[in-house]
Amino acid sequence: MSNDLIDSSARIHPSAKIAEDVRIGPWCLVGENVSIGAGTVLDSHVVIRANTRMGEGNRIFQFSSIGEDPADKKFEGEESWLEIGDNNVFREGVTAHRGTAVGGGITKIGSNNLQMPYVHIAHDCIVGDNTVFANNVGISGHVQVGDWAILGGYAGVNQFLKIGSHAMVGAMTHITNDIPAFMIVSGRPATVRSINAIGLERRGLDKETIVDLREAYKIIYKRNYSLQEAIDQLKAMREGCETMQVLIDSLESSEKGIHR
């Protein structure tokens, strides 16, 4: 850790473990039991409160508050953690809280994610890799967000819900049920519109798989099947197809029911 890279106004707890090339700007605070991986940059006025393990190549913009105590009345000061992967961007004013005992004591954020200004990630959430949360998105406690999901500006997600991989949530949408993988949801009330075909094309899925996912959408949402009947239909479509299995898994793992 080089003093040349750390502004003299920054405050760093003696227990913090900071890689040699980490840059820490003016008026930042790095608290107890924080570790920060190589290549990470903290701009000015960033708070990494406590019990946070952060990987390499992250950038945290000004006025973000990371690893703060969970905003949960049940929290009684028990040990809890926030884990962050590599190459994430936290833009201005992002907040991400540690976990609680009820949720296993940990909040997790994966790698290669973009959190735009004023995003809030609550206690005990699990966020995958390659996600995008646009401005002012808020996810409540215990929410799980799969890889490559996109949440539009001002979208809000109720507690204990699951947003499937490659799903897309429209701006200002209020999510009150689980979102299956690959689906686009928007509006008030939230409504599943179609599969995220353009996003899947950009990520290199073949045309045959996208056609099958379009058919899967119709089976789930257009043909009046019960959820279990729809799942049975999907299992019969392309046995052994990994992408279809991701969709099936997201349906079968739903505990709060899906938006339909």
N, C-alpha and C positions, 0 to 999 in steps of 0.2 A: 504494500500500500504506500503510494508516494504522496507526500504532503503537497507536492506541486500540482496534483490533480484534485485536491480537496480544498475548498475555499475555507479561509480562516474562520469564517462565521458559522460554519457547520458544526453540529454537536453530535458526537458519535460515542455510543456507550462502550466502555472497555471490553465488554463481552462480544461485541460485534465482530464478525469475520468478513473482511472485505478483500476481494482480489486486488492484485497489485495495480491493475490498469483501470480500475473503476473511477469514474469522474463524479464528484459530488459538488454541486453548486452552492451558491450563497444561501444561508439560512435554512439548510436542510437539517433534519433530525433523524438519526439512525439509532434505534433503541436497543434494548436488551435482547439477546439471543437472536439477532438478525444476521443472516449470511447473504452475501451478494456476490454473484459470479462474475467472471471476467467479461470485460467489454461493456458492462452496464453503465448507463449514464443517468444520474439524477440531476434534473435541472434545478432551478431555485425553489425554495419553500416547499420541498417535498418532505413528508413525514412517513417513515417506515417505523411504525410504533414499537412492535415487539414480536418475538416468536414467529419470524417470517424467514422462510428459506426460498431464495430467489436464484434462478439459474443464470445463464450467460446471455449477453447481448441484449438485455432489456433496456428500454428507454422509458423514463417516467418524467412527464412534463410537470410544470409548475403547479403547485397547490393541490397535488394529489395526496390522498391519505390512505396508506396501504398498511394492512396488518393491525388495524385498530381493534379495540374491544368490540365484540358483537353487540349490536343494538337489539338485545333480546332480554326481556324481564327475567327470564329463567337463568341467565348467566350470573354466576356468583363468584367470578374471579378464578375459576378453575383453569388449569393449563390448557391452552388451545393454540392452534397453529394455522398459518397460511402457507401453502406451498405454491410456487410459481415456476413454470418451466423456462424455456429459452426464447429469445427473440420476440418478446411481446412489446407492444407499444401501449402505454397508458397516457392518454392525452390529458389536457388540463382538467383538474378538479375531479378526477376519478377517485372513487372510494371502494375499497375491498376489505371486508372484515374477516377476522379469524373465526374458527368454528366454535361450537358449544359441545358440552358433554352429551347432550341429547342427540346430536348429529355426528357423533364419533370424534369430536374435538378437532376437526380439520376442515378448512376450505381449500379447494384445489383449482388452480388455473393452469392449463396446459401450455403449449408452445405456439408461437407464430400467430398470436391473436392480436387484434386491433380493438382497443377500447377507446372510443371517441369521447369528447369532452362530457364530463358530468355523469358518466355511467356509474351505477351503483351495483356492486356484487355483494350480496348479503352473506351472512354466516352459513356455513355448512354447504355452500353451493359447490358443484363440480362442473367446471367448464372444460371442454375438450380442447382440440387443436384447430388452428386455422379458422377461428370464428371471427365475426365482425359484429360488434355492438355499436350502433350509431348513437348520436348525441342523446343524452338523457334517458337512455334505456335503464330500467330498474328491474332486477330479478330478486325476488324475495328469498327468504331462507329456505335451504334444502332443495333448491332447484338444480336440475341436471340439464346441461346443454351439450349436445353431441358435436362431433367434429364437423367443421365447415358450415355450421348454422350461421344465419345472418338475421339479426334483429334490427328492424328499422327504428328511426328516431322516435323517442318518447313511448316506445312499446313498454308495457308492464306485464310481468309474469307473476301470478300468484304463487304462494309457497307450496313446496312439495311436488311441483310439477316437473315434467320431462319434455324437453324440446329435442326431437330426433335429429340425427345426423343429416346434413344437407337441407334441413328445413329452412324456410324463409318466412319471417314474420313481418308484416307490413307496418309502416309507421303508425304510431298512435293506437295500435291494437292492444286490447286488454285480453290477456290469455288466462282462461279460467279452467282449462282442461289440458291434457297432454296433447302434443303435436307429433303425429307419426313422422318417421324419417321421410325425407324427400318432398314434403308437402309445402305448398304456399298457403299461408293463412293471413287474412286481412279483414278490416272492417270492424264495426261495432253494431251488433255483437260479432265476435270473431267467427269467421267462416272459412272453411278449407275451400280453396278456389281450383287448384290443379296441382300437378307435380312441378317441381322446380327445374323444368326441362332445360332452360338456357344455362343455368348454373351447372347442371350435370354435363351438358355439352362442353362447357369451358373446362371442366375437370377431366375430360377425356373419356367419359363413358360411351360405349359403342351404341349405335342406333338401335340395335335389337333390344338391348337392355332398357333403353329409354321407352321404346314402344311397349315393352312388357310392364314398365312402371305406370305408363298411361292406362293400360288395361287394369292394373292393380288398383289405381285410383277409382276407376269406374266400378270395380267390384266392391270396394269399401263404401263408396259414397253415392252411387247411382242406381244400385240394383236391389235395394231393400233387403239385403242380407243382414242377419244379426252379425255382431262382430266376430263371434266364433265361426259362423258359416263363412264369412269373408276370409278369415285366416285359413280355413280348410281349403278354400278355393285357391288361395295364393300358394299354399304348399304343393298343390298339384300342378302349378303352372310350369315351373322350371326347377325341378329338383336339383339341388347342388349348386344353384346360382347364388354366389356370395352376396350380391347386391340385393336380391329379393329376400335373402335371409335377414339382412339388416332391417328391412321394412317389417318383416314378420316379428323379429325380436322386439322392435319398438312397440308393436301392437300388443304382444304378449306380456311385455313388462309394465304396461300401463296399470297404475293402481288407482288413478283418479278418473279414468275414462277419457276417451279421446274427443277432440272437437269433431263433430260430424255435421 
